[in-house]
Amino acid sequence: MSLVTEFTKNTEDPLLFETFKPKIQAYKNELTAGILDEYKLPEDMIPNKFGVDVTKIPPKVLSENELEITESTGTVLEKRLQAGELTAVEVFEAFAKRATAAHQLTNCAMQLFMKEGLERAKSLDKYFQETGKTVGPLHGLPVSLKEHYMYKGKVTNAGYVVWVDRITNDWALTVKLLLDAGAVFYIRTTEPQTIMHLCSNNNIIGLCRNPNNTSLTTGGSSSGEGALAAMKGSVFGLGSDIGGSIRCPAAFCGVWGLRPTQKRLSMKNCASACTGEAEVVCCVLGPIARSADDIDLFMDSIISQKPWENDATVIPLPWRKVQEPGISTLTIAICYDDGVVKPVTPILRGLNYARQKLVAAGVKVIEWKPIEVDELVSACGSMYNSDACLDQINALAASGEPLKKLSKVALSFGCGEKGVDVTEYQRLALLRDTYRNVYQDTMKKFGIDYILSPAYVSVAAKPETVHYWGYTNLWNILDFPNVIFPTGLRCDPLVDPPDTSYKSRSDIEAYERGLYDDAKKFENAPISLQLTGKRWFDEELVKAAKVVEQEITK
Amino acid sequence: MSLVTEFTKNTEDPLLFETFKPKIQAYKNELTAGILDEYKLPEDMIPNKFGVDVTKIPPKVLSENELEITESTGTVLEKRLQAGELTAVEVFEAFAKRATAAHQLTNCAMQLFMKEGLERAKSLDKYFQETGKTVGPLHGLPVSLKEHYMYKGKVTNAGYVVWVDRITNDWALTVKLLLDAGAVFYIRTTEPQTIMHLCSNNNIIGLCRNPNNTSLTTGGSSSGEGALAAMKGSVFGLGSDIGGSIRCPAAFCGVWGLRPTQKRLSMKNCASACTGEAEVVCCVLGPIARSADDIDLFMDSIISQKPWENDATVIPLPWRKVQEPGISTLTIAICYDDGVVKPVTPILRGLNYARQKLVAAGVKVIEWKPIEVDELVSACGSMYNSDACLDQINALAASGEPLKKLSKVALSFGCGEKGVDVTEYQRLALLRDTYRNVYQDTMKKFGIDYILSPAYVSVAAKPETVHYWGYTNLWNILDFPNVIFPTGLRCDPLVDPPDTSYKSRSDIEAYERGLYDDAKKFENAPISLQLTGKRWFDEELVKAAKVVEQEITK
């Protein structure tokens, strides 16, 4: 695998970009103004250096009640809200405080609109008081949103400077369904330029930092969602994933994430530069959350509203109630190496730790032999850039904004700026469909229920360094669903030294493994894993991930 | 709408084609040899001219028992087989006789293998006698297959001369599932060159004739299935449809057909020249049958076997048991004119007749206003030919076979031989998705349950004349499912004169309406209609079509 092309097009125009700076400043000012005094973390609690675990800071300023609320899962909170034991306002204010602190400590938000959130919470309480009923299964739960879903009456920029003042006058359907289920909105979270980095940098609000170690990246592209979930600044949030954008931040930040099978949640009115992205490899929406049960609640609350009635591209598969599998009934194949880039020490430790725990619990554990990962990942890159990056180039050039390092990398994937012709495009689609069957048949042949693998070669990386998406985007091209969960382990310099004796098989492997150059720099980064199930069987996967995580973290 | 390009590429090579002639002859000889003496219609019963209704001929040579069997629906036959009241051999022999006659009278078969069918029937009877059980829900039912599905150990040519001796060593998955459900195979039916005509001509066995009037075409591309169903030579058959290929022959021949929503039945190992056809507009498999109940039986027998376990591209939507709707609860919008080519007299009569019957039954009937049919049909044409017809050109040029008139027309649809680039390809996909929602939203807005429309501008046409696919391929691009059913009416020269006063709005309209130049030529052609439902809700559609047909034919 190599980045087969280099991105050479010049989309930058400093003079043009200059004209956008006042708009960017206005946008940032509004964000700063969104940090309300009543929720604000005292300035002196904000560390003046990086490399800090800032997850420990908000608890210092929260009341016991606020702490209890924000430490709870959505499933627990919702029960208490439905029972009238908690008010929506009470819940909202706890999360508003914690989310505000999260933003101050990590730069995770693009928009904060706490007053609107509070009004919404009040109206929900009023409804409950007057009717004795809740409005839906998420009644009163503070839910965060990645920025690029259209939000009625607000700017939606999708990480592009040109759209920094573009107000969208409609709702993304999935956002609207969350709202109708009773969610309270108050924060829209950050994403990288082009929404195509496993990192966070953009020319609007800049980098977002990993709460576990602020020298590191949150991953991306649902960068702000990853940070906010680790900071417990929302119950759960809506992310999106076409190459790892839910899973990478969930893994890097040490929380849960589901990339469901495509066309189960609606993509209607999600903004991006890529008009054609829904065809050969599909972006999907999904939750970044703090427990398997919350993923279940999230998915059920949307799908029970029959999104297919408002979006003909959604498949009418109900979100089924399934039982947790008995742990000892499972056969799990572990992928220790995808044959392209071997994971570094802490990830291998996580995999081995998981294996031991699972074997001890009676799981049948076998080794997963990688299948044509190189070709599939390269094909996926060509799918992203099949239009010769035209849509993205146009959106970038429209403001002349500086091109971020990782935008350049993403624009060079596969065919890069050369694009493909329709014959090649269809060949890629055929390759995809062929390997969907090869993978499914292989799982069937060996009786494999789930595949356990890394989400990335390493733990959270240094900002703007990750080039290799293979551990996540393999599954985007195959469209097998994945759950990310934390193992409870963290990178520990004492036990996770880089393996300096390893001989890399390629430039990309040497580059990627070389990033893990000094374990100390990665201290406290969560070690997370990815569980992959069969296409369309998301419900079973979530339940399996629940029991697997329970066993591993016992 | 116009055929925006002309197909100018020369794929013909008479010298090369000469070298294929012995292979074609061998193939034809085998077909002739498949007409067994024991099932053969006496030569003197074969009319020596066209323009004949040959459906009336086989009953003259069938025994009372054979007649009763072949006149029965699959649903009824299967009950009797399961109860042991009929043997598989008894059923098979009746259909073998009628299918052989059907082929002699219409040229509907590409392969006949009656001995294998008989052996299979015998083995099913043996199994039943020994175990008291049937092998599955189609136990002992004679089922026909369009030729282009891979059949283990037999030639699969997909209508191309180059493949006239290509033996395929695997099963098409859907065919295998029919077999596993208990079907008996004995006939593979004809299709046109490129499988892209709403007609039947190819350079292997030539034209197939409409049983109701042998001067007319069966339609296509499931041409042989249409003829065989009208001749009652199988219980039902497996067709395929990317532009009307199930619906057109069902309509022209006066039988039932379902084009289900995509990815409900597996396309695995269906042969065609188009490697990329599954991406932007999808071919689907579906039944050509003789009743709504049989469509239900057919679909259920396959989907209950969970095809998604053997094909990851199939969506795990079970075939649901749904109730027939009360006729008076329905709101049906009737499309009298798609705004591109207005239907001719007998079709308008059929629509008006249906309207009267439905209104009398308490159906809320409104008029369907066409939505951008021109643009969508043209887009669909560009989707077919997006690769600049490369795959088809290569398959044609490989034998240098003469290019059939309607192949040339299909290769000129939309972008034609110019093809499109990826940007345009993705724009077409976006247009498709946009209009799927526009159509769904429109149905929702007006409370429309189903849309009733023609399947084509006219009744069965003269061979090799149909250019306009808009009444069917509109629904391929939108992927809304359709059922074709006969109204019981037939073209009648006394009441269906051409409307010579009509002023055509375009060349294509003038051409297509001009084909209906003399009602006498179309005498006895069935008047069929098309009922369209919501995407994925195939089950409800089939039940609705059942009650609608019952009402109209009362």
Interface residues (C-beta under 8 A of the other chain):
Chain A: K268 T275 G276 A278 E279 V280 W308 E309 D311 A312 T313 I315 P316 L317 S386 D387 A388 L390 G419 V420 D421 V422 T423 Y425 Q426 R427 A429 L430 D433 R436 N437 Y439 Q440 K444 K534 R535 W536 F537
Chain B: K268 T275 G276 A278 E279 V280 W308 E309 D311 A312 T313 I315 P316 L317 S386 D387 A388 L390 G419 V420 D421 V422 T423 Y425 Q426 R427 A429 L430 D433 R436 N437 Y439 Q440 K444 K534 R535 W536 F537
